Amino acid sequence: MNDCKTMRSVRFMAPGRPFSLRAVSVPSPTADQVRVRIAACGVCRTDLHLRDGLLDLGKRDFTVGHEIAGTIEACGDGVPAHWLGRRVVIYYYIGCGLCRYCRNGEEYLCPTPKAQPGFSSDGGYAENIVVPLRNCVPLPDNVDLAEAAPMGCAGSTAVHAGRMAEIHPGEWVVINGAGGVGMAVVQYARYAGGRVIAIGMGAERMALARQLGAEYTIDAAEVPDVAARVAEITGEGADVVFELVGTSATMKAAVTMLRRRGRMVMIGYTAEDFHVHPVELIVREITVRGSVGSSLEDLYEAIDLLARGVIQSPVARRHGLEEFETALAEVQAGELPGRVVLMP
C-alpha cells in the first residue's frame, strides 16, 4: 500500500469543538493487524458526549466512531490469507492484555487499554481503519453491513447488560429509554424470556418497540407518572429496570418501579447525579448495577442473534460521510425509529 494515499476522516479535536472532516493518510497494517475498508459506521449518542465533553479520555485528534462494519482489504504479517475479503464488525476495545480484566476477557474494564477505536484512537467515521485481527468478528453473508454496524456497540451493549441483569423467564423487565441501545435491550430481554415494558417518547418509537417484542409500551410524553403505570401493569413492580435516559428524575423513577429484590441496571451516560436513600435499597433488597460496553464474546453473541433474526437492527437513516453533522443532529433530536448510519 502506498502510504502517501489519503482518505477522509471525521476528527475529534477537543471537547466543546465541532468535529472536523479532514484528509489523513491511509493506515497500513503491521503484524497481526488488518486494514478494514469501512462500509458503515453507526452514529451513537456517545459520540455526542465526546463532543460536549461529558466523556473525555484525554486523547485528541483522532477519528470518531465506534460502531464499525466493513471488509478486510489488507493483512499484516501473521494474518492468514483467508481473512482477505471477509466482512467483519469491529470490537472497539484493545486492552493491555496483561491485567486481571484482560486475562478474563474483560477488556472493557482494562485500566490501561492500548487503544479504544472511536474513543481514544482512530475509529470509524472514515474510509479505512487498522485493528488487530482479534478484534474482527466475521459476518455471515445474509447480514447487511449497515444493520450490522450498530451491533458493535448497541447490540453488544444490550447483550452485556442483559447478562448482568440475569433475566429469568416470566420476569417483568422495563427498558426506560427506547433509543438505539434501548431497542436492542428490548429484544434481548424478550429473547431471555422477560415480559417487556418499553418506555420512550413518540408514537413511531413506541410502535417499533412493540414490533421488536415489547408487550407494553409507555409514552412518557403522554403518561405523567410512568412508575405508577408500571405498577398498574405488573402488580407489585418490575423485576428488572434498565435505565438509559440518565436524568435524576428517571433514575429515581427506576428505583420506584422495582419490586422487592428488583435489579436496576444503569447504562446511559449522564451528567446528572443519582439520589436514593439507602433505606429504599435496604428494606426492599434492591440491587443497583452499572453496565459499560461489552466483551468480545458479547459481540460474537450479538452478531449471532442478528444473523439468526432473533435481534433486528432497524436503520432509519443512511448518510454519506460528509453528512456527519446532519447525522449527529438526528441522533441528538432522538426522534427517529431506528439507527443513523454513516456510509463512507
N, C-alpha and C positions, 0 to 999 in steps of 0.2 A: 504494500500500500504506500502511495506517495504521501508523506506526511505534510506536504505543502497544501494539500487539498483542504478546503474549508467546508463547514456545514453551518446551518442556522441553529441558534441556541437561545432560549429564553433564560436570562440570568438573574439571580438574586444578588444584589449589590450590598444592601444594608437594610435593616429594619426601618419601616416607615417610608421607604422609597419604592416607586413603581418598579416592576420587573422590566428588564431591558432586552430586546431582541438584537442579538449580535452575531457576527461571523466569528467562529472559532475553528481551530484545527480539528480535523477528523482524528479521533484517537486510534491507536494501534494496539492490539492485544499483545501481552507478554506471556510468559509461561503460565499454563493452566487458566488462561483467560480466553474469552471470546468477544468479538465485536458483534453487536446486535443492531440490525437496521430496524429502527423503531417504526412500527406501523400505527400504533395508537398509544396514547398516554391519558389516563383518566385525570380529570381535574377534581382534586379533593379539597374539602373545606380546610384541611390542614395547610394547604398552600396559602390560603388567605391569612392563616395565623403566622406563617413565616413572614409574609409581607407586613403585617401590622405589628410584629414583634412579640406577640404572645409566646411563640415558640422560637427560641434563639439558641442554637447550639454553638454559636461563636464563630462560625465559618462565614466567609464572604466570597463573592464572585464565583458562583457555581451554578450549574443548570438545575432549574426547579423540576419537580415532577417525580412521583414515586410509584405510580400505577402503570407499569410499562409492559407492553407486549410487542413482539416483533419476530424477526427471522435472523438466525445466526448467519453472518456473511463472511466472517474471517475467524480463524482459530490460531491461537498461540501454540507454542511448543508444548507437547504433552497432552494436547486435546485430541481424542480420537477423531479421525476424519469423518465418521458417520454423523457427527454433530452438525456439519456444514449443511445449511439449508433447513435446519429444524426450526419449527415455530415454537416460541417459548414465552412464558411470563417470568418476570424477574423478581426475585426475593430481595428486598431492599435493606437488609442488614448484613454487614460484613464484619463479624466480631473479631476480637483479638485472637480467638482460637485457643486460648490458654486458661482463662478464668473458669471458675466453677460453673458459671452460667453457660458459657460456650461449650464446655465439656458435656453439659447436659442437654445440648441442643436448644438453649435459650438465649440465642444471640441478641434478641430484642431487649434483654436486661444487661447486656455487657457494659461494664463501666467505662471501658476504653476501646470502643469499636474502631476498626481500621477505617471504615467508611460507612456512610448511610446515603446511598444514592437518592437525590432529591431533597435531602435534609441537611447534609453537610458536605456532600461531594456530588459530582455531576449526575444528574438524573435524566428524566425522560421527555422534557419539553425541548426536544432536539431531534436530529435526524439519525444519530448513532449514539451508542453507549458501549463502553467496555466494562465487563464484570467477570468475576470468576465463574468458571463453568458450573461450579456447585450451586450458584445462585440462579441457575436457569431451570425452570420447571417446564417440561415438554407439554405441548398442547396437542390433543387429538385433532385430526383433520376436520371433524364436524363442528369445531368451535370457532366462532367468529372472533377475530383478533380484537376488534373494538369492544366486544362484550367481555372478552377475557381480561382486558387490561385492568378494569376495576377490581378483579379478583386479587390483584397484587396487594391491595390494601383493604377495600371494603369487604370483600368476600373472606379473606383470610382473617381479618379482624373479627368478623362475625363468628367464624368457626372457633377462634381462640376464646372470645368472650363467652360463647355458648358452652364450651367445655368447662370454663371456670364456673359457670352458673350451676353446673351439674343438674340439668333439667331432667325430670322424671316424667314418664308418660302420664297424661291426665292433669298435670300441674297447670295452674294459671300463670301465664307469662305476659307481662306488659312490656312493650317497647315504647319508651317515651322519647319520641323524635324519629319521625318516619322519613329521614333523608336517605342518602345513598347507603351508609352503613346500616342504618335502621332497617331498611327494606331487606338487606341481606340477613340481619338478625331475625326478622320476622320469619324468613324462610327456614333458617337453621332451627329456630325454636319449634316450628311446625314439624320439621323433619325429626326432631328429637322426641316428638310426641306431646308437646305442650299445646295447651289451648290458648291461642294468641290473641291479645288485645293490643292494637296499634294506636298510638296517639300521635296526631300530627295536625297540620293545618292545610285546608283546601280540599275541595271535593275530588279533584283529579288524583291527588296523592292518596286519599283515603280509598278511592276506588282501586288504585293499584295495589295498596296494601291488602285489600280483600282478595284481589286476584292472585296475589302471591301467598295467601294462606292465612291471613288474619280472620279469626272467627267473628271478632267485633272490632269496630273502629270508633274512635272518639275524635271528633274535630275540635281541637282546643279553641278555635276561633268561635265556635258555636256553643260549647259547653263550659259554663263558668267555673264549675267545680269538678275537675276530672277525677280527683280521688274519690269523691262521692259516687261518681258514675262507675268507677272500677268496683267499689264496694257493692253497688247495686247488682252488677253483673256477676260477681264472684261469690257473694255472700259475706265472707269474712275479709277477703283481701287477696292479693296476688301472692303466689309462692316466690316469684322472681320478678324484679323490675330492672330493666336495662335503662340507664339514664344517659341520654345522648344530647340533651338540649343545653345543659350546663348553666342555667340561671339559678340563683338562690331559691327562687320560688319553685322551680320544677324539681330541684334536688330535695327540697323539704317535702314536696308533694309525693315524691317517690317513696320516702320513708313512710308517709301516712298510708300509702296504698298497700303496704305489705301486711300480710297476716303474721301471726306468731311464727317464729323461726323462718321468716322470709329472708330472701337474699337479694341484696341490691348490688348491681354491677355497674360501676361508673366507667364510661368510655369517652364521652365528649370532653375535649379540652375546653377550659373556661378560665376567665379572669376573675370570676366571682367566687366568694367563699361559701363553703358548705357548713351550715349551722345545724346541729342536732344536739339535744340534751342527752347525756349518757343514759339517763333513766329510760328514755324511749327505747334504746338499744337493749338495755339490760332486762327489763321486765318482759319484753317480747322476744328476747334472744335473737335479735336481728343481726345479720351478718352484712357488712359493707366491704366490698372488694373493688379494687381498681383493676382495669384491664388495658394493657398497652400493646399495640402491634400484634405480632404473631410469630410463631416458629415456622421454620421451613416446612415442617410436617403439616402444620395448619394450612399452608398454601397448597401443598400437594392435595390435601383433602378437599379444599375449596374448588380446585380445578377438576377433581374427580366428580364432585357433586354437580358442577356446571356441565361437564361433559355428559353426565347421565340424565340431565334435565331435572334433577332434584332442586337445584337452585337456578333461577334465571337472573340475568344481568341486563335489565332494560336500559337502553341508551336513548336518551331524549334528544340530544344534540351532538352532531359531529362537526367539528370545525377544523380548518387548516391552522397550522402553527402560528401564522401571522395574526390570527383572530383570537389570540390568547386573552386579550383584555375583555372581549365580549364573553368568552367562556367563563372567566373569573367573575364577571358581573352576574351572569346567570346563576352560578353557584352561590354567590353572595345573596341573591334575591331568594333563593330556596323555594322556588315555586314549581319547578319542572318535575313531572312524574317520571323520573329516570335520571341516569347519569349524563354528565357532559364529558366529551372525549375530544382531545386534540389528535389530529391525524397528519403528521408531518409529510 
